[in-house]
Amino acid sequence: WLNFYDDIIKWHAAMEEILKYKEYAPNPAAADQYIAEIKVMRAWELLQLSKLWGKILIPTSSQTDELYTTPVSTQEEVMTHIVAEMEAAAPLLPTVRPNQRTDIKGGITRYTALAVKAMANLEMKNYQGVADATGEIISSGAFELYGDFYELFKTAGKLSNESILEFQ
């Protein structure tokens, strides 16, 4: 619990700092992409927290004292929040496999956001939402199963065409 929330609070701080510099950035779209990547990581951890504990807090900033007045959200509310965040983040992310990113090998992509969105919809038993998100991933034709399952989770399988999320 503590490690997840520590990450989430730090990611909020990172998003807040990126926003401070966005207006001065030579490429403001990069700032939007970085924030979208952070939102996907944050959503992944909120998903794990809610799967473990059900009702949880959804932090809205890096200010930990705000958690004292933050209402506890139901699992349904958490999953709805995650789906909305992924719908907002996905268009700002590269539409490639993680292993095709040239800037950050294995980095977060549109397909990572869609996978997190599908998992949140699955928790809500919104099977059409799952089908829509996974259908977009599958129809992209970008992914394929790794040929040797034994090697998939070893060095040989790292950054394979099957991987949709790999924290580097």
C-alpha positions as CSV (number, residue, x, y, z in Angstrom):
1,W,0.0,0.0,0.0
2,L,2.7,2.5,1.0
3,N,4.9,1.8,-2.0
4,F,2.0,2.2,-4.4
5,Y,0.8,5.5,-2.9
6,D,4.4,6.7,-2.6
7,D,4.7,6.2,-6.4
8,I,1.4,7.9,-7.1
9,I,2.2,10.9,-5.0
10,K,5.6,11.2,-6.7
11,W,4.0,10.9,-10.2
12,H,1.6,13.7,-9.3
13,A,4.6,15.9,-8.3
14,A,6.2,15.0,-11.7
15,M,3.1,16.0,-13.6
16,E,2.9,19.3,-11.7
17,E,6.5,20.1,-12.4
18,I,6.1,19.2,-16.1
19,L,3.2,21.6,-16.3
20,K,5.3,24.4,-14.9
21,Y,7.8,24.1,-17.8
22,K,5.3,23.2,-20.6
23,E,4.7,26.8,-21.7
24,Y,8.4,27.4,-22.1
25,A,9.2,24.1,-23.8
26,P,10.3,24.1,-27.4
27,N,7.8,21.2,-28.0
28,P,4.8,21.5,-25.6
29,A,3.4,18.2,-27.1
30,A,6.3,16.4,-25.5
31,A,5.1,17.6,-22.1
32,D,1.6,16.3,-22.9
33,Q,3.1,12.9,-23.8
34,Y,5.2,12.7,-20.6
35,I,2.1,13.5,-18.5
36,A,0.1,10.8,-20.4
37,E,2.8,8.3,-19.8
38,I,2.7,9.1,-16.1
39,K,-1.0,8.8,-16.0
40,V,-0.8,5.3,-17.4
41,M,1.7,4.3,-14.7
42,R,-0.5,5.9,-12.1
43,A,-3.6,4.1,-13.5
44,W,-1.8,0.8,-13.4
45,E,-1.0,1.2,-9.7
46,L,-4.5,2.4,-8.9
47,L,-5.8,-0.7,-10.7
48,Q,-3.6,-2.9,-8.5
49,L,-4.6,-1.1,-5.3
50,S,-8.3,-1.4,-6.0
51,K,-8.0,-5.1,-7.0
52,L,-6.3,-5.8,-3.7
53,W,-8.3,-3.6,-1.4
54,G,-11.5,-2.6,-3.3
55,K,-12.3,0.9,-1.9
56,I,-9.3,3.2,-2.0
57,L,-8.3,6.9,-2.1
58,I,-7.7,8.5,-5.5
59,P,-5.1,11.2,-4.9
60,T,-5.5,14.3,-7.1
61,S,-2.3,16.1,-6.3
62,S,1.1,15.7,-4.7
63,Q,-0.1,17.3,-1.5
64,T,-0.4,14.4,0.9
65,D,-2.4,16.4,3.5
66,E,-5.3,16.5,0.9
67,L,-5.7,12.7,1.5
68,Y,-7.2,13.5,4.9
69,T,-10.2,15.0,3.2
70,T,-10.3,12.8,0.1
71,P,-13.3,10.6,0.1
72,V,-12.8,6.8,-0.2
73,S,-13.8,5.7,-3.7
74,T,-15.6,2.5,-4.5
75,Q,-13.9,0.0,-6.8
76,E,-16.5,1.0,-9.5
77,E,-15.5,4.6,-9.1
78,V,-11.8,3.8,-9.3
79,M,-12.2,1.8,-12.4
80,T,-14.4,4.5,-14.0
81,H,-11.7,7.0,-13.2
82,I,-9.0,4.7,-14.8
83,V,-11.0,4.3,-18.0
84,A,-11.5,8.1,-18.3
85,E,-7.8,8.7,-17.7
86,M,-6.8,6.1,-20.3
87,E,-9.2,7.6,-22.8
88,A,-7.6,11.0,-22.3
89,A,-4.0,9.7,-22.3
90,A,-4.1,7.3,-25.2
91,P,-4.3,9.9,-28.1
92,L,-1.3,11.6,-26.7
93,L,0.9,8.5,-26.7
94,P,2.9,7.0,-29.6
95,T,1.0,4.4,-31.7
96,V,3.8,1.8,-31.8
97,R,4.8,-1.2,-29.8
98,P,6.9,-0.4,-26.7
99,N,10.0,-2.0,-28.3
100,Q,9.6,0.3,-31.3
101,R,10.0,3.5,-29.4
102,T,13.2,5.1,-30.3
103,D,13.3,7.7,-27.4
104,I,12.6,5.3,-24.5
105,K,13.0,1.6,-25.5
106,G,10.1,-0.2,-23.9
107,G,8.3,3.0,-23.0
108,I,4.5,3.5,-22.5
109,T,2.5,3.6,-25.7
110,R,-1.1,4.0,-26.8
111,Y,-1.5,0.3,-26.6
112,T,-0.3,0.2,-23.0
113,A,-3.1,2.7,-22.2
114,L,-5.6,0.6,-24.0
115,A,-4.6,-2.5,-22.1
116,V,-5.0,-0.8,-18.8
117,K,-8.4,0.5,-19.9
118,A,-9.4,-3.0,-20.9
119,M,-8.3,-4.3,-17.4
120,A,-10.3,-1.6,-15.7
121,N,-13.4,-2.4,-17.8
122,L,-13.0,-6.1,-17.0
123,E,-13.1,-5.3,-13.3
124,M,-16.4,-3.5,-13.9
125,K,-17.7,-6.4,-16.0
126,N,-18.1,-4.0,-18.9
127,Y,-17.2,-6.7,-21.5
128,Q,-18.0,-4.4,-24.5
129,G,-15.5,-1.9,-23.1
130,V,-12.9,-4.8,-22.9
131,A,-13.7,-5.9,-26.4
132,D,-13.4,-2.4,-27.8
133,A,-10.0,-1.7,-26.1
134,T,-8.5,-5.1,-26.9
135,G,-10.0,-5.1,-30.4
136,E,-8.1,-1.9,-31.1
137,I,-4.9,-3.5,-29.9
138,I,-5.5,-6.7,-31.9
139,S,-6.6,-4.9,-35.1
140,S,-3.4,-2.8,-35.1
141,G,-1.5,-6.0,-36.1
142,A,1.4,-4.6,-34.2
143,F,1.7,-7.5,-31.7
144,E,2.5,-11.2,-32.0
145,L,2.9,-14.0,-29.5
146,Y,6.6,-14.8,-28.6
147,G,7.6,-18.1,-30.0
148,D,9.2,-19.6,-26.9
149,F,7.1,-19.2,-23.7
150,Y,10.0,-20.5,-21.6
151,E,12.2,-17.7,-22.7
152,L,9.5,-15.0,-22.7
153,F,10.2,-13.9,-19.1
154,K,14.0,-14.1,-19.4
155,T,16.5,-11.8,-21.1
156,A,15.8,-13.3,-24.5
157,G,12.1,-12.3,-24.3
158,K,12.8,-8.8,-23.1
159,L,11.2,-6.2,-25.4
160,S,9.6,-8.8,-27.5
161,N,6.8,-8.1,-30.0
162,E,4.4,-9.6,-27.4
163,S,5.1,-7.1,-24.6
164,I,2.7,-4.3,-24.1
165,L,4.2,-3.0,-20.9
166,E,7.7,-3.3,-19.6
167,F,8.9,-0.9,-16.9
168,Q,12.6,-0.4,-17.8
